[in-house]
Amino acid sequence: MVRPYKLHDSLRENEDGFEIMSFTEGPFTGVPFRINSIGLTDDGRLEYDYNLYIASQPNFDKEGFDEEVGQFLLELITDSIQNEIAMVDQETIKHLDEMWPDDNVNIVEEDE
């Protein structure tokens, strides 16, 4: 499950890129950030870049926040893949039903 977040439409920078968002739960609730890029390295590791929109705070846990963003992105990717698989499964079932309709099919079990 993807952790709850909200998009800040009023802070939108452009129509083409990612929107500014913040988490609505957890230790970094309300901290605005914007994902700049997401990718995979050659060795299959998640690579991402983001802008953090906070005033200089000397005690801000940048490493913890970075970990939260990474986990959030993994959750989004996993959720997206699961949704795609579910859609493909539904399409496959639909096509199979069209190819071999089971209308008026009666399965009869025989006693031995």
Secondary structure, DSSP 8 states (H G I E B T S, - for coil): ----EEE-GGG---SSS--EEEESSSTTBT--EEEEEEEE-TTS-EEEEEEE-----TT--HHHHHHHHHHHHHHHHHHHHHHHHHHHHHHHHHHHHHHS--TT--------
